[in-house]
Structure formats: structure tokens, C-alpha cells
Amino acid sequence: MFAGIATSGLGHCHPRINAKLHEQVDKLIHCSTIYLSDQMGLYATELTDKMPDNIDSVLFSSSGSEANSMATQLAR
């Protein structure tokens, strides 16, 4: 058995994982690349603040294939 696309293999009802999941659900239960959310914007800002000055944008993708495709296009 394995986790599929947009799923997570976290084990079954582990108390520490359950506590963290409950904490997260109160903030944001799901973040898709289909719709922009405030949390995605905040995260993008946090990422670019840690990068060199010439890196000032972030692309969120929903799969490794999308990320690889964009990297290839940008490299061209």
C-alpha cells in the first residue's frame, strides 16, 4: 500500500500525528494549486525572503511532472 496523488501516508491514528492534524485543520485543511489562498502567498513570501535577491518568484505545482516541465521550459 502507498500514498497516491494528493494523499499522505501518515499511519493509522497515531496520537502525535492526530494532534498535529487537528491543529492544522483549524488553520487550513487543504491547499490546492488550482485556487490561490492567503497561506500560499504568505509561504511564497517566506520562501523568497530566504533566497538570493535575484530569485523573487515561486511556482507551486501539483506534481513532480509539472515541476519538471516548468523547469525545462524556464531553462530553454
Helices and strands as residue ranges (DSSP letters): H 15-25, H 38-50, H 64-75
